[in-house]
Structure formats: structure tokens, C-alpha cells
Amino acid sequence: MNKALVVYYSRKGENYMPNGIQVLEKGNTEYAAEHIARAVGADLFEIDTVKPYAKNYRECCMEAVAELKENARPQIQGYVDDLSGYDTLFVCFPSWCGTAPMCVFTFLEHYNLNGKRIAPLCTNEGSGMGNSEKHLSEICKGATILPGLSVPGHQAKDSFEAISHWAKAALNA
């Protein structure tokens, strides 16, 4: 049996969209994570930082750049108690500086992921997966990194079919 967990970080509030900065009640990545969970019957876990990122989009971008340059691992509020019952982790995140936010790496480095399957999904407005798959393969030692899915953030809410198709294929890969 292939039991799955969807782990995600999503930014609420100010986000970059094709028509400029918009305030979102729910982050784009959260919609994508919920679509996966619904499609494959997976459990959900939201990564949340102890110190919130700036509410202002541009300030948050500067924080993301600083964290990437420092290879920082911001403290997060919690972890899943036990991953042993999960075969596949869907790791969902917005593209920050061409990779996952550093708090996603904080979460992943907490675990021995040997033998796990990692299926990354990245929301973005044109940057695609960037270097995230490469970085995940470096961090998730012993895990198999499955082909990722890039989803335009502004389309995530309405992308259930595409995300569902990808998630089901990842479980059967």
C-alpha cells in the first residue's frame, strides 16, 4: 500500500500575480496541496515558521533572498510525529529564488527520508521548478525524487484536474 502525506508551505496575504501584487486569503500552494490530498486520499501537514515572514511582499522577497544566501534553516512550529507509515511525500511550495523556501528544507532535514518517494509541486508565476528538484535530491538523501509539477500560482485554485492527474501518476510511478 502506498500511503501519502502532503507537506506544504503556502504564503497567504500579499502575493505576486500576473496583474500585480494581490492579497490572498489562502495561499496558492495551499489550494494545490488540498487538491492532492483530495485526489489521492493523503494526509495534510502545513509547515509554518516560528517567526512569520514579512506581510509586505517585497520585504518577504528580501527575507527569502537573505535566507537563501545564508543557507538558513528557519525554525518551524512543528513536525509530523512519525513518517514511517508514509511511502510518498508530496512536497508543495511556492518558488522563492528559484527553489523551495528554506523552511521546507528545515522540515525535510528533520527526517531520515531513506526509501521515501518525494513528489514536488511548485507554484510560481513563470519560473517553473527552478533548481528545487536538484536541491531536494541533495537534501533528501536516500529518497527517490519523482518528476515535479509546476503550477502557475494564479491557476492553482482551479487546477484540480491537472494536479489530480499528476498526483495519481506519482503514486503509481
Secondary structure, DSSP 8 states (H G I E B T S, - for coil): ---EEEEE----EEEEETTEEEEESS-HHHHHHHHHHHHHT-EEEE--BSS---SSHHHHHHHHHHHHHHT----BS---S--TT-SEEEEEEE-BTTB--HHHHHHHHTS--TT-EEEEEEEESS-TTTTHHHHHHHHSTT-EE---EEEEGGGGGG-HHHHHHHHHHHHH-
